[in-house]
Amino acid sequence: MSIHSNRSVLSNIMPSRYFTAMYYVIENMVMILIAVTVVGITSGSHSIGLPLYKLNPMHWVIYFAILFRKPAISSIVVLSFALPFTSLLLTGQPLVFKSLIMSVELSIYGIMFISTIKYFNLTPVFAFIISQVTGRIVYYGLKYILIKIELIDSFLVSTSIILQFVVFVALGIVLFLLDKKQLTRKLRD
């Protein structure tokens, strides 16, 4: 990009529709609304005895928001923090430090997913695998540290590894089925 280019420095980070403040505010409000809706459904299902939270709905929301809304990375970070902290405010779970590391994990999923598709031209399935592996390493690393310094009183792995793998495969299959050229092309624009 040359100095005299008419492209903004932000154009590498945000789609052109975000150059007006109003669209940016609306997009972030949509992300918060998505978070409240997902948390409401998840906590409602939990109250009737259906532990939907074990299927990692927050992970699904991040990827679906990216594929179908094509938000800016900053909006995905807003959504990543809104999901666990909305849950904390509405249900009291997860606790503050767990919400914080979940927010970081979800942010990594979104940032890595968008970046690997946009800048490395990977398919959404490969971008998904890279983002999941990176996010899980960071999540478990942070959780280990917080357990060691006694800010979290929990096991390192509190959800069955087998269930986590099944959900990972299921989400990967759904993304594979959604991997149409128009979706990939939208993300690369």
N, C-alpha and C positions, 0 to 999 in steps of 0.2 A: 504494500500500500504506500503510495507516494504521499508527500506532504500536501500536494495540491489536490488530492483525491476528494471527491465530494461525499465519500462514505465516512460516516462517523466512526470513531474508535469503538463505540458501543455496538456497532453493527455486527461485530464478531460475537457478541454476547447476547444481544437482544434482537429479535426480529424487528423489522422496520416499523411495525404498527405500534411499538412501544415508545416511539420518539415523542409522542404526546403524553403528557402527565396523566390525563384522564384515563386513557386506555390502560396505562400501567396500574393505576389505582384500582380500576375495575377488575383487571386480571387478578390482582392480589386478593381482592374481595371475593372473587369466584373461588380462588384456592382455599380461602378460609371457610367459605360456605361448603365446599366439598369436604373439608376436614370435619366440620360440625355434623354433616349428614352421615358420613361414614362412622364417626364415633357414636352418633345416636343409634344407628342401626346395630352396630356391634354391641353396645352396652344394652340395648333393648333385647337383643337375642340372648345375651348372657343372663339377663334377669329372668328369662323363661327357661333357663337351663341348657341352652345351646351355646357352647363355648366357641363362638365364631372367631374370637380373637386368636385362637390357635392356628387358624389358617392364614395368619399374617395379612389381614386386609389392608393394612397401611402400605405394605410392599406393593400390593396389586394397584392401589390408588396412585402411587407415584408413577408407575409405568403406564397405566391407562391415561393419566393426566397428560403425560408427555406425548403419547401417541395420538390422542384425540383432541387435545387443546393446543398443542405446540406452544407451550408457555416459554417465557424467558427463564434462564437458569435461576435468576433471582426469585422468580415466582415459585419455582420448584423448591427452593430453599425455604421460602415462606410456608409452603404447604408441608414441607418436611418437619418444620418446627410446630406448625399448627396442629398436625395430627396427634402427636403424643401429649402436647400440652392442653389441647382441648379435652382429650380423654382425662387427663389429670384433673382439670377443672370440673368436668361433669361427673366423673365417677370416683375420683381419688386414686386412680390407678393409671399408668404406672407411677411410682413415686418420682420425686423431682430429679434425682440423679439418673435414674433409669430413663426418664423422659428425655433428659439431655443427651444421653448416649444414643438413644433411639433416633433422636432428631439428627444427630451427626451421621448416623448410619443411613437414614433415609435420604439425607442430602447427598451423601456419597453415591448412593444408587442413582439419583437423578443426574448429578453432575457427570458421573462416569458414563452413564447411558447416553446422554445427549452428546457428550464430547467424543466418545468413540464412534458414534454414527456420523456426526458432522465433520470431524476433523480427520478420522482415520478410515472413513467410508466402510465401516463394518456393518454387517446386517444387524437388525435388532436382536436376534437370538445370540450372536456372539457378544454384542454390546451388553446384553442382559447377563451373560455368564461372567464377563469381566467385572461388571458393576456389582454383581452379587458377591463374588469372591472378595473383591476389595472391601466392600461394605461389611461383610462378615468378619474379615480379619480385623478391621478397625473396631467394630463393635465389641468383639470378644477381647481384644487388647485393652480397650477402655474399661470394659466390665471387670476384667481381671485386676487392673490397677485399682479401680474403685472398691473392689472386694478386699484387696490387700490393705488398703488404707482405711478400711472399715466404714466407707460411706454408703456401701450397699451391703445388706445382709441377705445373701442369696448364693445359690450354687452358680458356678460358671455357666453351665448348660442347664437351663430350667425347663426347656421344651425339648421333647424327645428328638434326637438327631434324625431318627427315621422319619418322623412327622415333618421335620424341617426339610428333609430331602424330598419327600413326597410333594410338599407344597412348592418347592423349588422346581421340580420337574413339571408339575401341573401348570405353574405360571409360565415356564419356558415353552411348554406345548401351546398354550394359549397365545403367547407372543409369536410363536412360529406360524400359527394359523392366521394371525392378524398381519403377518409380514407380507403385505401386498406392496407392490411398487409405489402406489400412490402415497402410502403412509411413510415409507422410507424417503421418497422424494420430498415430501412435505418437511421432514426434519432437516434435510440437507439444504433446503432453500435458504 
